[in-house]
Amino acid sequence: MTHVDLAASQLVAFPRLSLAALRAALLRDFGGSFAAYLQEAGYAGGAPVFEAFRTWLAAQGAPAPEALDIDAFQERAAAFFVEAGWGSLSISSLDGVAAAIDSPNWAEADPASAMPYPACYYSMGLLSDFFGRTADAPLAVLEVECRSNGHERCRFLVGSAEVMGKVYERVAEGVPYSDAVAELATA
């Protein structure tokens, strides 16, 4: 197994506790608008994380991310995020409309924070850029379950900006995200 080489990449080790403290300080000082700051920072980190993934794959003798089929890409990306300290994850399709990224131990989540809503905003930006680098169009990410607000896992939905916008609108109206995705699948 090849480890993520922090020294050779643009990555640094960052304590989970620091990420939780940063979120708490932003929430305290900026209220509900804090999310945009974390999401923007996460999105900016997508490129170097993806390049570290590319280097990690090459060190294993694996093809470039763009050359992997969808199953191999998902498997390798999951292994990479574990190696990078983000936590374990699995990726599945939701009605062919969106992908679901599930993690029982995602690094940004802080169950002690008792947030009233999903709150892994840094990760939403990061995952959006990371997975969008192999897609035909930009992708958006919406966290719909979070360990920071009492769920057993973090669940991120990944899809086109249009699809995620529609899911977000329906969720904001009080519709469960699974129903919103199912509606789009039958539309």
C-alpha positions in Angstrom: 0.0 0.0 0.0 1.3 3.4 -0.9 0.7 6.2 1.5 -0.3 9.8 0.7 3.0 11.7 0.6 2.2 15.0 2.3 5.7 16.4 1.8 5.6 15.9 -1.9 2.0 17.3 -2.3 0.4 20.6 -1.5 -1.3 18.9 1.5 -0.7 19.2 5.2 -1.9 17.2 8.1 -4.7 19.2 9.8 -6.2 18.1 13.2 -9.9 17.3 13.2 -10.2 19.3 16.3 -8.9 22.4 14.5 -11.5 22.0 11.8 -14.2 21.7 14.4 -12.9 24.8 16.3 -12.8 26.7 13.0 -16.4 25.8 12.2 -17.5 26.8 15.8 -15.7 30.1 15.6 -17.1 31.0 12.1 -20.6 30.1 13.3 -20.2 32.2 16.4 -18.9 35.2 14.5 -20.8 35.0 11.3 -24.0 33.1 12.1 -25.6 31.2 9.2 -23.3 32.7 6.6 -20.4 30.8 8.0 -21.1 27.9 5.7 -20.1 29.8 2.5 -16.6 30.4 3.9 -15.9 26.8 4.7 -17.4 25.6 1.3 -15.2 28.1 -0.6 -12.1 26.9 1.3 -13.0 23.3 0.6 -13.5 23.9 -3.1 -10.1 25.6 -3.3 -8.6 22.5 -1.8 -10.1 20.2 -4.4 -7.4 20.7 -7.0 -4.4 19.9 -4.8 -6.2 16.9 -3.2 -7.0 15.6 -6.7 -3.4 16.0 -7.7 -2.3 14.1 -4.6 -4.8 11.4 -5.6 -3.2 11.3 -9.1 0.3 11.0 -7.6 -1.0 8.3 -5.2 -2.4 6.3 -8.0 0.8 6.6 -10.0 2.9 5.4 -7.1 0.7 2.3 -7.0 1.2 1.7 -10.7 -2.5 2.5 -11.4 -3.7 4.5 -14.3 -4.6 8.2 -14.1 -8.0 9.0 -12.6 -9.5 9.8 -16.0 -8.5 6.3 -17.3 -10.2 4.4 -14.6 -13.7 3.0 -15.1 -16.3 4.2 -12.7 -16.1 1.3 -10.3 -12.3 1.4 -10.2 -12.4 5.2 -9.7 -14.8 4.9 -6.8 -12.8 2.1 -5.2 -9.5 3.9 -5.5 -11.0 7.3 -4.4 -12.4 5.6 -1.3 -9.0 4.1 -0.4 -7.3 7.4 -1.0 -9.6 9.3 1.3 -9.0 6.7 4.0 -5.2 7.1 3.5 -5.5 10.8 3.6 -7.3 10.6 7.0 -10.8 11.8 5.9 -12.5 8.5 6.9 -14.0 5.6 5.1 -16.6 6.1 2.5 -18.7 4.2 0.0 -20.2 5.5 -3.2 -23.5 4.4 -4.7 -26.0 5.6 -7.2 -29.4 7.0 -6.2 -32.0 6.2 -8.8 -29.4 7.1 -11.5 -30.0 10.8 -10.7 -27.2 11.4 -8.2 -24.4 9.6 -6.4 -24.4 9.1 -2.7 -21.1 9.2 -0.7 -21.6 7.7 2.7 -19.2 7.7 5.6 -19.7 6.5 9.2 -16.5 8.3 10.4 -16.0 11.4 8.2 -13.3 13.6 9.6 -15.2 16.9 9.4 -18.2 15.6 11.4 -18.3 16.5 15.0 -21.1 14.6 16.9 -20.4 16.6 20.0 -21.3 19.9 18.2 -25.1 18.9 18.0 -25.6 21.1 15.0 -29.3 21.6 13.9 -28.5 20.6 10.3 -25.8 18.8 8.3 -22.6 20.9 8.7 -19.7 19.4 6.7 -19.4 22.5 4.5 -15.7 22.3 3.9 -16.2 18.7 2.7 -19.1 19.7 0.3 -16.7 22.2 -1.5 -13.8 19.7 -1.5 -15.8 16.8 -2.8 -17.5 19.0 -5.4 -14.2 20.0 -6.9 -12.6 16.6 -6.5 -15.3 14.5 -8.2 -16.1 17.2 -10.7 -12.6 16.9 -12.2 -13.5 13.7 -14.0 -17.1 14.6 -14.9 -18.2 16.1 -18.1 -19.7 19.1 -16.3 -19.2 20.8 -12.9 -20.7 18.9 -10.0 -22.4 20.1 -6.9 -22.5 18.4 -3.5 -25.3 18.5 -0.9 -24.9 17.0 2.5 -28.2 15.4 3.6 -27.2 13.4 6.7 -24.5 14.4 9.1 -23.0 12.9 12.2 -22.7 16.5 13.5 -26.5 16.7 13.8 -27.2 13.2 15.1 -27.1 10.9 12.1 -25.1 7.7 12.2 -23.3 8.6 9.0 -22.5 11.6 6.8 -24.3 11.3 3.4 -23.3 13.6 0.6 -25.3 13.7 -2.7 -23.3 14.4 -5.8 -24.8 15.5 -9.1 -25.1 18.3 -11.6 -25.7 21.7 -10.2 -29.2 21.6 -11.7 -30.1 18.3 -10.0 -28.7 19.3 -6.7 -30.5 22.7 -6.9 -33.8 20.9 -7.4 -33.1 18.5 -4.5 -32.1 21.4 -2.3 -35.3 23.3 -3.1 -37.5 20.3 -2.3 -35.6 19.6 0.9 -36.1 23.2 1.9 -39.8 22.7 1.3 -39.7 19.8 3.8 -39.6 16.9 1.4 -37.2 14.1 2.4 -34.2 14.0 0.1 -34.9 10.5 -0.9 -38.3 11.5 -2.2 -36.8 14.5 -4.0 -34.3 12.3 -5.8 -37.1 9.8 -6.6 -39.2 12.6 -8.1 -36.3 13.6 -10.4 -35.8 10.0 -11.5 -39.4 9.7 -12.7 -39.5 13.2 -14.3 
